[in-house]
Amino acid sequence: MTLSVVGAAKTARQLDLSIRLLRFVTNASEVAIAGLGLFLLGTLAWLIDGGPGPGHLYQAGTVDQLGLAVMTASLIAAIRTVQTTHT
């Protein structure tokens, strides 16, 4: 995952984008970050509740905790990438 983010950042830096296109891509990435944040909050709410559903189905477990960690790392990487785009 880290290699793909670094590769995408290096590729984006080498492209000659117009100001309008760069602004559009930056705004689209900010919307995507907001969506990822909502998914992260949903997973966090799922883990905090933690109770099984009807018939003890859908109980939060280790896979959900790992998913939370992966989503958090992805959100941090996305935020850092957008911050480097702004500067």
N, C-alpha and C positions, 0 to 999 in steps of 0.2 A: 504494500500500500504506500509506504513512504517513497519508494522508488518511482511509483507512478505520479505522485504529487510533485516530486522534484522534477521529473521529466516534463510534466505538463507546465510547470512554472518556467523552466528553461525554454521550452518551445514558445510559450506565450511572450516571453521577453524578446525573442528574436523576430517576432512578427511585426510588420509595420501596419498597425491598425489606425483607422481614422479615429478622431476624437469621439464622434457620434457612436461608432461601433464599440469602442472601448467603454464608453459610458453605459451603453446598453448591456454589454457583457457584465460589467460591474454591478449594475442594478439587478440583472437576472441572478447573479451569484448571491447577492444579498437576500433575494427572495428564497433561493434554495437553502441558504443558511437558516433562515427563519423556519422553513419547513422541517429541516433536520432538527432544529431546536424543539419543535413541537413533537416530533417522533421521540426525541430524547426524553422530554417531559412525560410522554405517555408511557414509555418503558419504565421510567422512575416511579410513576404512579402505580404501575403494575407490580413492581418489586416491593414497594412500600405496603400495598394492600396484602399481597402475598397469600391470601386465602384461596383455597381451592374453589373451583366452580361447583356446579351441581354434580353430584356423583363423584366428587373428588377429581374432576377433570380440570385441566388447564392450570395446574399449580406452578407457580414461578419457581425456577430452579437455577442450576448452574449455567445452563445455556443462556438464559435471560440475563444473568449477571455478566457473562462474557459479551453478549450483545450490547449491553449498556456501556461496557468498556470500549468496545470497537466504535460505537456511535459517538462516544465522548472524544475519542482520538480523532475521528473523522471531522467532527465539528471544530476541534481545535486547529487541525490542519487547514480546513476551509477558511476559518477566520484569519489565520496567519497569511494564507495565500491572497485573500482579498486585501489585507492590510498592506502587503507588498505591492499590490496593484495600485493602491491609492498614492503611494509615495514615489 
